[in-house]
Amino acid sequence: MTPTYKELCLFTCDVARSTGKFMAEERKSFDESKIESKGLHDLVSYVDKESERRIVAALQVLLPESGFIAEEGTTTKRGERFNWVIDPLDGTTNFIQGVPVYAVSIGLLDGDELVLGVVYEVGRDECFYAWKNGGAYLNGEPIHVSNRNNIHDTLLATGFPYNDFSRMGDYMKFLEWTMKNARGVRRLGSAATDLVYVACGRFDAFWEYDLKPWDVAAGAVIVKEAGGIVTDYSGGDNFLFGREIVASNGLIKLPLSPEGGLR
C-alpha cells in the first residue's frame, strides 16, 4: 500500500535532517580543492553529490516505484506516477565559503502535481515541511504567511542573476523599485530558504528568474500550504519548469512584468 502524503512527508523530514547533519560535519573539514564547476559561477562539491546519493537511496526504499529529478544527476530514473525533485544542497556557494545559509530541498510530484515539500535549513536546524491539504510546519509547529498588506511595511527577497544575464536590465529596474518602496530587500543565496521564509512570515515576497525545478519544488508547496501564492512572472502556474517564480503572502502585489521589469 502506498503511504499517505503525510507519512511520506514525515519520513522525508528524517531523510533531510540526516543529510543536513552529514553536511554540517563535512563543513568542519571541507576541502576546497574538491570543488568542481558546472558552468559560470555554478559550483558543485563532493558534499552535494554524496548528499544526493544518500537522499536517493533512502527515498527509493520508501517509494520503490518513484523516479527522480535531481540536480546532480546521480540517478536519471523516472517514475510513471511519483517523481522526487531534489536539491541536495541549495546554497552550494554559501556552503563552500562558510556562510551558514544552505538547505536540503526535497519535493514530490504525483503526476504533474506537487504534493509535498521538505526544506531543512542546516545552519538553524529548522525543518520546514508541508503536504497537500495538510498545512505547513516548522519543527512541528504550524506556520503561516505574513498578514502585511502595505508594500512599505514589507521585507522582500530575491536572487541575483549569476550566469544568465539576458534579463538584467529588466531585473535591475524592478530591484530599484523594490528598494525604493519596500522596508528592505535581502539576497540569502538559497532559493529554498527564501521560499520557506515567505511561508513563515519572515519575508513577505520573493522573486527570481533562471531557477531550476529542484530549487523551488519543495518551497512552493510549503508557501501554498502556509496560505501564500506562488506563480510565474505572468501570474500563471508555470513556476516549476518555467525558470521564474514569484511567491508572496497573497496580500501584496508586486508590479512585476512578464519580462521581469516594472509593469
C-alpha angles and dihedrals in degrees: 000000000000112000118245120258089255093052091047091048096050092048089049089054089059091049092049093048092049091049091048091054089053090053093049091052092048091050090063091067101019115165111214091195088077094061115121130195122230093180142319107340089343109123135181133183138192086261091063092049097044091046090053092049090053093049094047092049093051096045092046089061091047095050110013095183094054127106133208142237099192130171099226096044097231086147133019097188114137125202125220091227113003126048126173116218108209138187102176093192116016106189100036094164090053090050093050093048094045095249105147098225111101134114149193110241123194126170131172129219118204099195103314095334126097105227106170141015137190125187118180111193101205103198094056097033089236121152115196117189145162141170131200111294091351103100128239129281144190115204090334098314123108116251133197136188119261124273097223112132103172115083090215090064096049135104111211133194133206142165121237118233107257107177107000107067097163093109099038095117094056091040093054092048091055093043089054090052093051092047090054096044110031129070088246146329124229134193111195100170097238119086091194090057092046091054097049090047086059088049093055096040100253089115124030097207142358133199135179141150134216093040123148127228093258091055094060112019099091097036093050092058091049093049092050094047089048090059100264134123128243123191144145120259092275093054093256130121100254094108098116099060100009094082096232133083143181119189123180145155087261093241099084122058119210110212091227118156122218087254092057098255133096118304 
